[in-house]
Amino acid sequence: MITGRLILGDQLHPGHSWYQRVDPSVRYFLIEAHDEQTYAPQHRQKMLGFLAAMRRFAAWLESKGHAVTYVPIGAGVRDLASYVAKAQKDGRVHQWEMQEPDEYRLDAALRPLMAQVVSSEHFMTERHHVAAFFAGKKTYLMESFYRDQRKKTGILMDGEQPHGGSWNYDAENRKPWPAKQPIPSAWTFSHDLRALDAELDEVGLPKWGRSAAEAFPWPLDRTEALEVWNFFIEHLLPSFGPYQDALVDDAPFLYHARISFALNTKMLTPLELLESVESAYRAERVSLSSAEGFIRQVMGWREYVRGIYWAQMPEYATLNALAHRQAMPDWFYTGKTKMRCVSQAIHQSLQHSYAHHIQRLMVTGNIALLLGLDPDSVDAWYLGIYLDAIEWVEMPNTRGMSQFADGGILGSKPYVSSGAYIHKMSNHCRGCAYSVQDKDGPNSCPFNALYWEFHHRHRERLAQNPRIGMVYRTWDRFTPERQHALLERAAWLHEHVEEL
Ligand SMILES: Cc1cc2nc3c(=O)[nH]c(=O)nc-3n(C[C@H](O)[C@H](O)[C@H](O)COP(=O)(O)OP(=O)(O)OC[C@H]3O[C@@H](n4cnc5c(N)ncnc54)[C@H](O)[C@@H]3O)c2cc1C
């Protein structure tokens, strides 16, 4: 009588209580299902990263004496649910168990086939905690959730008060990159994944983005993830806070941790990262603003978006509050656009399957929202291109924070800006074919006219928002000629979206 325990590609958590003892009646199953590679147009590095890490994890389990069945991509398994059902029907597995899947679609497909579903023992809060925390409230506010988490965990707290007297040091954390500052190096690996890449070719999986198979740079197990993490704590965290919003030509990583893939596949736990950041601060190795800036992202935003996902799914995946319907232009897939900031962000994403938060939010997300792209296509793009993209974290960030398609459940206003913000935070504009100073001419930065036209178009919905009122007061002070010129330019841009 064998109990099969299914391990998903984002459940590579060696500290899970399942693995603390070897049980002869248990067999672990890791399955490389075809559909998991194609449910969005996936970057080749994303496929390679997940599958190579699963293979490592299976080898580790075997080395600890556990029984493992590993089903490689070439075996032709189409989807996980039919494999699970068939194995039980054939009598190979008497009953199935799994850890809570983090994606709604997998939860819906697999839970009914399981005798038992246990916690993944990864997150700091339970799946439905955010929904319960905000029960009866009209809006969800990340800040109140975050403060409550700080109090509960005691991290960066002095009794009931935030350490240092403030909950938030964002004012110290929004600096552009100084002109002469050298670009820090990133901790990297050079795994040879060419054989796996060839297996993916053999089964006909599409190739998108640089595979990097000859020198794959991402961590594939917990030991490697800790190397990336320790490098971050020592060399990057001290400057993480001030420059987390900076955008720099040909420099994708700056002081960012590059830890999201390892964290989302559960090689690391959020709590251990937060404790390690707090220790670095208490040992006076990093400033309070950098420590708090990082802790807010993981304890606050990461847990919060997960809670929103589970509170709102499955309806969340269909929301399109601004009724945006424009098809995504091809340049999102090739990077071939004259807008230098957008081209930089997309090229870096194609190269590394990575972009940092402000590239995702204020460059690609910003232009997608200003152009009114269909949120389904925007979601699919983000879900496919980034190595760290798993729907529970990708979708609230994309559909909610970035595209405002949830009408304000996650964020209180749309994240849009004109070219001025990108000019302030980056060095992209000086090499751009468009002029950021020009507001409405034929060579003007597209972000400029689109920004005003976006607000004009959505006035009915947005004008009442106290956080946006100032934009409308400014627009109303423009002369009719100026308004007309901005709207004309925006209309041209909408009509020629493929040519931008
Ligand atoms: C449109 C859009 C889509 C995104 N899609 C994803 C995604 O699919 N997967 C993903 O992990 N993150 C996503 N993010 C959040 C964020 O951009 C990435 O977590 C971050 O860029 C990962 O790089 P890093 O590890 O170097 O992060 P750092 O900048 O070093 O930050 C440290 C950690 O904080 C956490 N974090 C920071 N911001 C967020 C956030 N808004 N939501 C959740 N966690 C956060 C991440 O775990 C990250 O690893 C998205 C953001 C936007 C605007």
The ligand as an SDF file (V2000), in Angstrom:
LIG
                    3D

 53 58  0  0  0  0  0  0  0  0999 V2000
    3.8310   43.8050  -12.9070 C   0  0  0  0  0  0  0  0  0  0  0  0
    4.6100   43.0830  -11.8370 C   0  0  0  0  0  0  0  0  0  0  0  0
    4.7140   41.7160  -11.8670 C   0  0  0  0  0  0  0  0  0  0  0  0
    5.4130   41.0370  -10.8620 C   0  0  0  0  0  0  0  0  0  0  0  0
    5.4760   39.6780  -10.9140 N   0  0  0  0  0  0  0  0  0  0  0  0
    6.1260   39.0030   -9.9340 C   0  0  0  0  0  0  0  0  0  0  0  0
    6.2040   37.5790   -9.9700 C   0  0  0  0  0  0  0  0  0  0  0  0
    5.6710   36.9340  -10.8690 O   0  0  0  0  0  0  0  0  0  0  0  0
    6.8890   36.9440   -8.9830 N   0  0  0  0  0  0  0  0  0  0  0  0
    7.4840   37.6410   -7.9680 C   0  0  0  0  0  0  0  0  0  0  0  0
    8.0970   37.0180   -7.1000 O   0  0  0  0  0  0  0  0  0  0  0  0
    7.4080   38.9800   -7.9070 N   0  0  0  0  0  0  0  0  0  0  0  0
    6.7650   39.6870   -8.8600 C   0  0  0  0  0  0  0  0  0  0  0  0
    6.7220   41.0480   -8.8020 N   0  0  0  0  0  0  0  0  0  0  0  0
    7.3130   41.7490   -7.6330 C   0  0  0  0  0  0  0  0  0  0  0  0
    8.7900   42.1490   -7.8090 C   0  0  0  0  0  0  0  0  0  0  0  0
    8.9470   42.8700   -8.9960 O   0  0  0  0  0  0  0  0  0  0  0  0
    9.7340   40.9430   -7.7770 C   0  0  0  0  0  0  0  0  0  0  0  0
    9.4820   40.1760   -6.6210 O   0  0  0  0  0  0  0  0  0  0  0  0
   11.2000   41.3680   -7.7430 C   0  0  0  0  0  0  0  0  0  0  0  0
   11.4900   42.1870   -8.8530 O   0  0  0  0  0  0  0  0  0  0  0  0
   12.0990   40.1410   -7.7210 C   0  0  0  0  0  0  0  0  0  0  0  0
   13.4360   40.4970   -7.7980 O   0  0  0  0  0  0  0  0  0  0  0  0
   14.4200   40.4660   -6.5370 P   0  0  0  0  0  0  0  0  0  0  0  0
   14.3810   39.1300   -5.8980 O   0  0  0  0  0  0  0  0  0  0  0  0
   15.7440   40.9730   -7.0050 O   0  0  0  0  0  0  0  0  0  0  0  0
   13.6890   41.4870   -5.5860 O   0  0  0  0  0  0  0  0  0  0  0  0
   14.1840   42.6400   -4.6200 P   0  0  0  0  0  0  0  0  0  0  0  0
   13.9080   43.9560   -5.2420 O   0  0  0  0  0  0  0  0  0  0  0  0
   15.5430   42.4180   -4.1160 O   0  0  0  0  0  0  0  0  0  0  0  0
   13.1180   42.4610   -3.4260 O   0  0  0  0  0  0  0  0  0  0  0  0
   13.2510   41.4200   -2.4870 C   0  0  0  0  0  0  0  0  0  0  0  0
   12.0660   40.5190   -2.4420 C   0  0  0  0  0  0  0  0  0  0  0  0
   10.8920   41.2040   -2.0490 O   0  0  0  0  0  0  0  0  0  0  0  0
    9.7520   40.5300   -2.5520 C   0  0  0  0  0  0  0  0  0  0  0  0
    8.9070   41.5020   -3.2520 N   0  0  0  0  0  0  0  0  0  0  0  0
    9.2160   42.7610   -3.5950 C   0  0  0  0  0  0  0  0  0  0  0  0
    8.1590   43.3770   -4.1320 N   0  0  0  0  0  0  0  0  0  0  0  0
    7.1660   42.4680   -4.1560 C   0  0  0  0  0  0  0  0  0  0  0  0
    5.8270   42.4900   -4.6260 C   0  0  0  0  0  0  0  0  0  0  0  0
    5.2760   43.5930   -5.1570 N   0  0  0  0  0  0  0  0  0  0  0  0
    5.1200   41.3640   -4.5250 N   0  0  0  0  0  0  0  0  0  0  0  0
    5.6430   40.2490   -3.9940 C   0  0  0  0  0  0  0  0  0  0  0  0
    6.8990   40.1700   -3.5450 N   0  0  0  0  0  0  0  0  0  0  0  0
    7.6390   41.2740   -3.6090 C   0  0  0  0  0  0  0  0  0  0  0  0
   10.2550   39.4650   -3.5160 C   0  0  0  0  0  0  0  0  0  0  0  0
   10.1690   38.2080   -2.8950 O   0  0  0  0  0  0  0  0  0  0  0  0
   11.6980   39.8520   -3.7570 C   0  0  0  0  0  0  0  0  0  0  0  0
   12.4950   38.7340   -4.0290 O   0  0  0  0  0  0  0  0  0  0  0  0
    6.0220   41.7610   -9.8050 C   0  0  0  0  0  0  0  0  0  0  0  0
    5.9170   43.1450   -9.7960 C   0  0  0  0  0  0  0  0  0  0  0  0
    5.2150   43.8090  -10.7860 C   0  0  0  0  0  0  0  0  0  0  0  0
    5.1100   45.2870  -10.7290 C   0  0  0  0  0  0  0  0  0  0  0  0
  1  2  1  0
  2  3  1  0
  2 52  2  0
  3  4  2  0
  4  5  1  0
  4 50  1  0
  5  6  2  0
  6  7  1  0
  6 13  1  0
  7  8  2  0
  7  9  1  0
  9 10  1  0
 10 11  2  0
 10 12  1  0
 12 13  2  0
 13 14  1  0
 14 15  1  0
 14 50  1  0
 15 16  1  0
 16 17  1  0
 16 18  1  0
 18 19  1  0
 18 20  1  0
 20 21  1  0
 20 22  1  0
 22 23  1  0
 23 24  1  0
 24 25  2  0
 24 26  1  0
 24 27  1  0
 27 28  1  0
 28 29  2  0
 28 30  1  0
 28 31  1  0
 31 32  1  0
 32 33  1  0
 33 34  1  0
 33 48  1  0
 34 35  1  0
 35 36  1  0
 35 46  1  0
 36 37  1  0
 36 45  1  0
 37 38  2  0
 38 39  1  0
 39 40  1  0
 39 45  2  0
 40 41  1  0
 40 42  2  0
 42 43  1  0
 43 44  2  0
 44 45  1  0
 46 47  1  0
 46 48  1  0
 48 49  1  0
 50 51  2  0
 51 52  1  0
 52 53  1  0
M  END
$$$$
